[in-house]
Amino acid sequence: MEIEIMQHEPPYRVGVIVGSLSRESINRRLAEALKRVAPPEFEFFEISYADLPIYNRDADADYPQVALDFKDAVRSADALLFVTPEYNRSIPGALKNAIDWGSRPYGDNAWSDKPTAVIGASSGQIGTAVGQQSLRGTLSYLNTRQMTAPEAYIHFTPGLIEADGTVTVSSTEDFLRTFMRQFLDYTARVLTVIPQD
């Protein structure tokens, strides 16, 4: 029996999930910078989760529309880009809450098999390294297809990224461009082997 491998051609729709709800988030600036330096084969849209209530498994029997809409947005993405700060050596609670909504009810996991990249910025020297490891553990359990290299921990200094996403340091801009090119290559490979529904 011959198995047909479906090829998904670009442009690829990338759902961007910013780990901070703050309008002034440096990770929102980083997300804008990533869009600016990304290959043209990517199209971006933000997946918002600000209106999700706190997850409670009692809702599994009658899932709220806001959570169904969130899951539909996740499913509509060809790939996912997480851009997140580190809170207390982990990920922000609102982000974890959104991930939980996307994985429930049991057996209806919207995250499964999605090509995924993780990056983050922090004013601290370790640049979200520990928070990213926490996020990666959760995403691994949820069966996302994670790009594991290059790792990207951005030490955010004043003026590094302007409000419109312009990167002012050429070496950082080059690194971010390389990161996004690698994510494009990774996404194409995953979508070739594991076609999305």
Secondary structure, 3 states (H helix, E strand, C coil): CCCCCCCCCCCEEEEEEECCCCCCCHHHHHHHHHHHHCCCCEEEEECCCCCCCCCCHHHHHHCCHHHHHHHHHHHHCCEEEEECCCECCECCHHHHHHHHHHHCCCCCCCCCCCEEEEEEEECCCCCCHHHHHHHHHHHHHCCCEECCCCCCEEECCCCCECCCCCECCHHHHHHHHHHHHHHHHHHHHHHHHCCCC
